[in-house]
Amino acid sequence: MTETLPAVDAATIAQSRHLATAIPGPRSAALHAERTAQVTNGFGIALPVFVTRADGGIIEDVDGNRLIDFASGIAVTSLGASNKRVAQRVAAQLEAFTHTCFMVTEYESFTQVCKWLNENTPGDFEKRTGLFSTGAEAVENAIKIARAATGRANVLVFDEAYHGRSLLTMAMTAKVNPYKLNFGPLPAEIIRAASANPLRPAQGLAAGAEAALESVEATILEHGADTFAAMVIEPIQGEGGFIVPAAGFIPGLRKLADKYGIVLVIDEIQAGMGRTGTLFASEHEGVAGDLILTAKALANGVPLSAVTGRAELMNAPHAGGLGGTYAGNPLACEAALAVFEQFEDGTLMQNAKRIEEVAREILEPLLTSTNVVAEIRGRGAMLAIELADAGTLAPRADLAKEISAACHAAGVLTLTCGTHGNVVRLLPPLVIGEELLRDGLIVLAQAIADAAK
Ligand SMILES: Cc1ncc(COP(=O)(O)O)c(CNCCCC(=O)O)c1O
């Protein structure tokens, strides 16, 4: 393959991996000790290095190391963490004003962001948008909107789902530890149904969408179809393990939502904004949600989230029913407008597809050369390697940890995820250069081969 990833925006840091010290280096170690003395234990850490600069596909730390970034701050800095256009627009806004609160006075950028989302999200129907700050807030407000629109209370969620860490979204998230442990009681109106994980079908179900959809419909009927305000699904389940639902599952949910008058909420907070090679991941499924949620890469690191959907649903809440002090903060709106500008020519989606091509070229041989790579899955620049014993499919979280540690020591920042913690995921910035991408993938492939021995 000769194509290379066109650089969308010249990075400000040398785009090459460089190890000046062991990872983490001495200055990071000292700073980490201070962090431990000042910061709650409640925050986990994937790689305890302290960052000085980051851009393109590189993170530079206090010890002078340059690490290849396969995390993008968990699918956020798709345009590079020092994207020039984002910085320019936010800097100009900083000069004007940082905040006035959109419930107090208005500013044009809020409307412009909503307009872009109304015009560019899937669904050929009149839309409205509400802006918030975090992904969990978007999820919470989608539920408020669906409840106001339907007069119903229950929310259908799925196995292996992740929707946030607030009280309601914690309840919607499937994995108990670390997200829900010791934090109960949780809201009772969250009802969980089977998902359609092609590698690990729900217990007692045949693989594929049909059996899962039958089970979902049985769950809906068991609780009373007219009790459900919403069903919430990720087009690719992120924290649950980068699970691409079995073909037909999401279109089947669309049919069930229509059949029973349930609001279909598609949570694109991790998979959206070009990450999978289309602007929105649900485009791969040919499905438009009644509400669609965005955050993370929406504003490339400045906190912003959004609920976009059918006007008649979005206008159901009474005036004053939605809001938040920082909801749609002007700095974040300017960042989002800078992001939208850079999506216009389609280069970022082409990059996402190229990233998948290169990753599969380098990683897929491991499916046959080792007996612990159970699946390489995902779309575009949202890819994952599931570690499990051949035959039994026993999850190998130990290998995922070992592989990630080896990558970190070599200066490649990878993250793990998955219900069983046995998934290594790739979330490189969409502006990463092909040479740097290949370097990081070769390190990862070698770490997997070494761990498999
Ligand atoms: C699909 C999907 N919906 C909602 C959310 C929540 O977004 P917030 O901005 O973290 O609240 C996420 C956030 N995912 C990363 C969380 C990492 C962690 O907290 O350990 C998501 O992926």
The ligand as an ORCA input file, in Angstrom:
! r2SCAN-3c Opt
* xyz 0 1
  C     -20.300      5.734     24.842
  C     -20.033      6.671     25.993
  N     -21.091      7.322     26.562
  C     -20.888      8.174     27.607
  C     -19.624      8.413     28.114
  C     -19.464      9.390     29.281
  O     -18.814     10.553     28.865
  P     -18.116     11.479     29.970
  O     -17.732     12.730     29.202
  O     -16.928     10.710     30.502
  O     -19.160     11.750     31.023
  C     -18.509      7.764     27.535
  C     -17.121      8.025     28.109
  N     -16.159      7.015     27.844
  C     -14.911      7.102     28.517
  C     -15.055      7.074     30.018
  C     -13.760      6.765     30.682
  C     -13.887      6.712     32.205
  O     -14.608      7.571     32.778
  O     -13.249      5.805     32.799
  C     -18.719      6.881     26.466
  O     -17.677      6.199     25.895
*
